[in-house]
């Protein structure tokens, strides 16, 4: 159930002060007036590695020949092998499963597909048919 709090008027000086504080105005006002301490929300643990690691592993597929075309499957296999040599499997066991990563629609392959698409949108990769080229 959603309840609406009443609207109040505050001075311009208080408004300016509340804007300078971190957090929402209502929580800051509660803290100032009522002395309430708002519990800090902890962020949820990431379900997969940071995008920079994945982008680097994808682009690293072309380390030998930058002009050579690569298929999606070749990229997936390369990234799977690169990450297998790191501690990624231990840090993200629900996401990384070396034996099943190459299965269509696995969490791993969907994440890598999203990163490939992002690299295409940023013009770092280009697609010609079923081949991908490094720009």
Helices and strands as residue ranges (DSSP letters): H 12-20, H 25-34, H 51-59, G 60-62, E 70-71, H 72-84, H 88-91, H 107-121, E 125-128, E 131-134
